[in-house]
Amino acid sequence: MKVIDLHTDLEQLIAKACKDNRRAQEQLYGMFSPKMLSVCRQFIKVTDRAEEVMLTGFYKAFKNLDQFNGSGSFEGWLRRIMSRECISYLRKEKKIYFEDESSIDATDQHAHYIETSLDLDHIQQLIDGLPDGYRIVFVMYAIEGYKHAEIAAHLNISESTSKSQLFKARKMLQQQLKTLISTSYGTP
Amino acid sequence: MAPLKFEENIKDSLAKRSIEPSAGSWNKLSAKLDADAGKKRTSVWWAIAAGFVGLVLIGTLLFKGDGDTKQPELVQQEVPKEIIESEKKEVSPKTQVALETLEELEKTPQENVLVDQTSENNSTKNTTVAVNQTLEKSEEKLIENTPIATPIKIEVADIDPVSNKTELENKVDQVVNQILDLQAQNSNVSEAEVAALLDAAQKDLEAKSLINPLTQKVDAMALLDQVEFDLERSFRDKVFNALGDGFNKIRTAMAERNN
């Protein structure tokens, strides 16, 4: 019953926010902004910048709220808007650089992560350690669940470039993980 | 599956993560949304104002347009009698004669009937005469006691449509007489002499007809009349016809005397 009530409340809130009801928009912002800032933080290393991008994302979301048809989750819709906004920000800042394609293993067999459990700070530290091009493709593919075709379309690159970026990101993460474990947790 | 497990762990951890935005973040967003709404409202007011100004302009143009399209007022001016009289004189001889005829015909009702008949027929002398005869017969019973109704008075045949014709005929007769005199004096009259006489007579007539006797200036109406006249028959043809008629008359007279 609680889930149904929450869903009904969310629909009503969205309907009100769609009519430019500021109170409803504030409530939606309160509900989703922490998670959306987390999303933006995955892409952008500096939290203040991530927050600015998140505000721009919310502004666009409220302006185009009538385009949300309710078929998927509202959170998923917002996450996609935030991801796109982060990519746009990084593109404006000219921080996106994709290396030339090289011969890669397109399967997942190339990545052998050390079995360990990391806290969120260390996870974020590992992701922040990746170059922007690697990080974007890794976050989109491994965390946000995009396919290589979608990533290629969003970033205006080829699918093979997307796969190459992921391959390199994983290799780098393995090395960083090794270094992190050896320095923070000791040798396994 | 090790890499997937590691990445799934990262995914789950990050999906659950939430980072609280700064305290004034909503105020920033709200101010941005308010500014946008204000712009919308302002643009709506601007649109209304522009529409109002447009309506006023269109109305003004239409109002002005009505003023421009006023029909020109007709002003009646009294024409001096002198001009009217001169215009009357300038009217072509045919028209003048016709007008005079109409005036005469309007004097009696019987005459009016005849005018109608003649105007309807608008035909040659023979036709008019025929109409006169039929009218005479039909009106005999009705107007026995009214002697003024005799259609003879208004015979169109008696009306000379061109007043200048008499002058013209006089001139023709004059030229014919001159030629006859020449023939009497000299048995052979050359064509050159006849042509010279004809040219002189023609020039004399043209000069007389073109000059307005009142103003002693060339009359524009007379020029037009001359063009019309030239379209009918040439003066030369008329002289030759007159000569032919004269010859026939003389021949007939001689024949009768001999008989």
Interface residues (C-beta under 8 A of the other chain):
Chain A: D20 R22 Q25 E26 Y29 G30 S33 P34 K35 L37 S38 R41 Q42 T47 D48 E51 M54 L55 F58 Y59 F62 K63 D108 A111 H112 Y113 E115 S117 L118 L120 I123 A142 I143 G145 R170
Chain B: A2 P3 L4 K5 F6 E7 N9 I10 K11 S13 L14 A15 R17 S18 I19 E20 P21 S22 S25 W26 K28 L29 S30 K32 L33 D34 D36 A37
